[in-house]
């Protein structure tokens, strides 16, 4: 076995992974019912939810792939245009969608559809979320395992299994409280790791900051805005503002992964505060990772690698292993896993919540005790973990940057669900039949755009296309279809 790091760093990394499991299991406390297990008993402070929101959307994809965007030839700061749309989208969620989740006692985002349209719409949206979330986070698990493979030299599939099992254990034992508090801890760790790595890069350059600045200027790395209307270019101002706006509304307003956090807040006001501030934190975070990518480009321009990089996703991970000092290397690698496990644990909790509340409870013929429901939820959590591991192992054939694949999957699925939320919010005439027809036509349309027109329309537009199609077709369907009053199912 070819281990790429020393004993000290390997010990630090191992202790971190073990510590996360122990801490997560302890901080979650005892869960007596579904509210405790899935919502943290609705006692979570707004700043903890803020940290959890940011950490959850900052997976290893962000930590490793975003620096690669600025590193590659022609790469610059244009990715930040997407973050501008993210900020605007969050405030629209606070204004239009967040109030929906604080009307009554709900555990799943899609229970809103049950009250407005009926159980079939609820389960359709929930199923789409579960499938796409499992696929996207299986890809995230794969990218994290790539780092572990480089570090310890064990087969990639074994790395995927190790990380997956560790995340399953602390999510199962600690529930939502474990997820949120671990997210906060992991946010601090990965940000500290990124800042330290940036400092090492600047110090390693012959003339420090002067070399960094000169390289960035000569290679046009400071370019941030591109006002081109080319729909195939994913890094334009319009794709970032409009596409990012709709993507953020979808991921943060129509995705159980985030909504589960809001429902765990003490009040709607706390949830709104956490969500609104998170957009600015994410912008700063993206900026940090892109500046880090520019630094990596300057470093490897001054000190060319012996072997050319096959993927830009590999650059930061390679730098960590080859150039950071002993001890710090282990901590920074821990930051990589921190980013990964925060997202993966959140995914396991949210898909479990969706399955239990949108499928198991409505379709179950027997009433379960609260303690029995917690046990069943833990079982579902473990099964979803196994599903993510399976996707991660199957992802080894991917050749493109993982960040594009993950964002594409998110944009396709969440846009469709966002369209149904628009119907529920802005149309009194839309029925379950028109909503489902809109969903079906939207799915066909966005899949055609993504795969039939591959490369002609960039992924930031997928959410807008999907949501608009669902809404327009749903409105049209409500005109021509007979109006049938929906009675929510039990």
KAHU-V465933 format. One record per backbone hydrogen bond with DSSP energy under -1.0 kcal/mol. CO is the residue of the C=O (numbers start at 0). NH is the residue of the N-H. E is the energy in kcal/mol with one decimal. If there is no record, write none. Layout:
# KAHU-V465933
co = [CO,CO]
nh = [NH,NH]
e = [E,E]
This chain:
# KAHU-V465933
co = [5,6,7,8,9,10,11,12,13,14,15,16,17,18,19,20,21,22,23,25,32,33,34,34,36,38,44,45,46,47,48,49,50,51,52,58,59,60,64,65,66,67,71,76,77,78,79,80,81,82,83,84,85,86,87,88,89,90,91,92,92,96,97,98,107,108,109,110,111,112,112,117,118,119,120,121,122,123,124,125,126,127,128,129,130,131,132,133,134,135,136,137,138,139,140,141,143,144,145,146,147,148,150,154,155,156,157,158,159,160,161,162,163,164,165,166,167,168,169,170,173,174,175,176,177,178,179,180,181,182,183,184,185,186,187,188,189,190,191,192,193,194,195,196,197,198,199,200,204,206,207,208,209,210,211,212,213,214,215,216,222,225,229,230,235,236,237,237,240,241,242,243,244,245,246,247,248,249,254,254,255,257,257,258,261,263,266,267,268,269,270,271,272,273,276,277,278,279,280,281,282,283,284,285,286,287,288,289,290,291,292,293,294,295,296,297,298,310,311,313,314,315,316,317,318,319,324,325,326,327,328,329,330,331,332,333,334,335,336,337,338,339,340,341,342,343,344,345,346,347,348,349,350,351,352,353,354,354,355,358,359,368,369,370,371,372,373,374,375,376,377,378,379,380,381,382,383,384,385,386,387,388,389,390,392,394,400,401,402,403,404,405,406,407,408,409,410,412,413,414,415,416,417,418,419,420,421,422,430,431,432,433,434,435,436,437,438,439,440,441,442,443,444,445,446,447,447,452,457,458,460,461,462,463,464,465,466,467,468,469,470,471,472,473,475,476]
nh = [9,10,11,12,13,14,15,16,17,18,19,20,21,22,23,24,25,26,27,28,36,37,38,40,175,41,48,49,50,51,52,53,54,55,56,62,63,64,68,69,70,71,74,79,80,81,83,84,85,86,87,88,89,90,91,92,93,94,95,96,97,99,100,101,110,111,113,114,115,116,117,121,122,123,124,125,126,127,128,129,130,131,132,133,134,135,136,137,138,139,140,141,142,143,144,145,147,148,149,150,151,152,3,158,159,160,161,162,163,164,165,166,167,168,169,170,171,172,173,174,177,178,179,180,181,182,183,184,185,186,187,188,189,190,191,192,193,194,195,196,197,198,199,200,201,202,203,204,207,209,211,212,213,214,215,216,217,218,220,219,76,236,232,457,239,240,241,242,244,245,246,247,248,249,250,251,252,253,257,258,259,260,261,262,264,43,270,271,272,273,274,275,276,277,280,281,282,283,284,285,286,287,288,289,290,291,292,293,294,295,296,297,298,299,300,301,302,313,314,317,318,319,320,321,322,323,328,327,330,331,332,333,334,335,336,337,338,339,340,341,342,343,344,345,346,347,348,349,350,351,352,353,354,355,356,357,358,359,360,362,363,372,373,374,375,376,377,378,379,380,381,382,383,384,385,386,387,388,389,390,391,392,393,394,395,397,404,405,406,407,408,409,410,411,412,413,414,416,417,418,419,420,421,422,423,424,425,426,434,435,436,437,438,439,440,441,442,443,444,445,446,447,448,449,450,451,452,455,460,461,464,465,466,467,468,469,470,471,472,473,474,475,476,477,479,480]
e = [-2.4,-2.4,-2.3,-2.7,-2.4,-2.8,-2.2,-2.2,-2.3,-2.9,-2.6,-1.4,-2.2,-3.3,-2.6,-2.0,-2.2,-3.1,-1.1,-1.3,-2.2,-3.4,-1.6,-2.5,-2.5,-1.6,-1.8,-2.5,-2.1,-2.2,-2.8,-2.2,-2.5,-2.5,-1.8,-2.1,-2.7,-2.0,-1.1,-1.2,-1.7,-1.9,-2.8,-2.0,-1.6,-1.4,-1.3,-1.3,-1.7,-1.8,-1.8,-2.7,-1.8,-1.4,-1.5,-1.9,-2.2,-1.8,-2.8,-1.4,-3.1,-1.4,-1.3,-1.0,-1.5,-1.3,-1.1,-1.8,-1.7,-3.6,-1.9,-1.7,-2.6,-2.2,-2.3,-2.2,-2.5,-2.1,-2.2,-2.6,-2.5,-2.3,-2.7,-2.0,-2.1,-2.7,-2.4,-1.5,-1.5,-1.5,-2.2,-1.9,-2.1,-2.0,-2.1,-1.5,-1.7,-2.6,-1.7,-2.0,-2.7,-1.8,-3.0,-1.8,-2.3,-1.9,-2.3,-2.2,-2.2,-2.5,-2.0,-2.0,-2.2,-2.2,-1.6,-1.8,-2.6,-2.2,-2.0,-1.7,-1.1,-1.8,-2.7,-2.5,-2.1,-2.2,-2.0,-1.9,-2.8,-2.4,-1.7,-1.8,-2.6,-2.0,-2.1,-2.2,-2.1,-2.4,-2.4,-2.2,-2.1,-2.1,-2.2,-2.0,-2.2,-2.3,-1.9,-1.5,-1.7,-1.4,-1.8,-2.9,-2.4,-2.5,-2.4,-2.2,-2.5,-1.8,-3.2,-1.3,-1.8,-3.7,-1.4,-3.2,-2.5,-3.1,-2.2,-1.1,-1.4,-2.2,-2.6,-2.7,-2.3,-2.1,-3.2,-2.6,-1.0,-1.9,-1.2,-2.3,-2.2,-1.2,-1.4,-2.3,-1.7,-1.7,-2.0,-2.6,-2.2,-2.3,-2.3,-2.7,-2.1,-1.6,-1.8,-2.6,-1.8,-2.2,-2.4,-3.0,-2.3,-2.3,-2.3,-2.5,-2.6,-2.0,-1.8,-2.1,-2.1,-2.3,-2.1,-2.4,-2.6,-2.7,-1.2,-1.7,-2.8,-1.4,-1.0,-2.5,-2.3,-2.4,-2.0,-2.5,-2.6,-1.2,-2.5,-1.1,-1.9,-2.8,-2.3,-1.8,-1.5,-1.4,-1.8,-2.3,-2.4,-1.6,-3.1,-1.9,-1.1,-2.6,-2.4,-1.4,-2.3,-2.3,-2.2,-2.5,-2.6,-1.7,-2.2,-2.3,-2.5,-2.8,-2.4,-2.3,-1.5,-2.7,-3.1,-1.8,-1.3,-2.1,-1.7,-1.7,-2.3,-2.4,-2.1,-1.9,-2.3,-2.3,-2.2,-2.2,-2.6,-1.9,-2.0,-2.1,-2.3,-2.2,-2.3,-2.2,-2.7,-2.3,-2.1,-1.0,-1.0,-2.0,-1.1,-2.6,-2.3,-2.0,-2.1,-2.3,-2.6,-2.2,-2.1,-2.3,-1.1,-1.5,-2.5,-1.9,-1.3,-1.9,-2.3,-1.8,-2.6,-2.1,-3.2,-1.6,-2.2,-2.4,-2.2,-2.3,-2.2,-2.4,-2.7,-2.5,-2.5,-2.3,-2.4,-2.7,-2.2,-1.9,-2.3,-2.4,-2.6,-1.1,-1.8,-2.8,-1.8,-1.9,-2.4,-2.8,-2.9,-2.4,-2.2,-2.3,-2.2,-2.9,-2.6,-2.3,-2.4,-2.6,-2.9,-1.8,-1.5,-3.0]
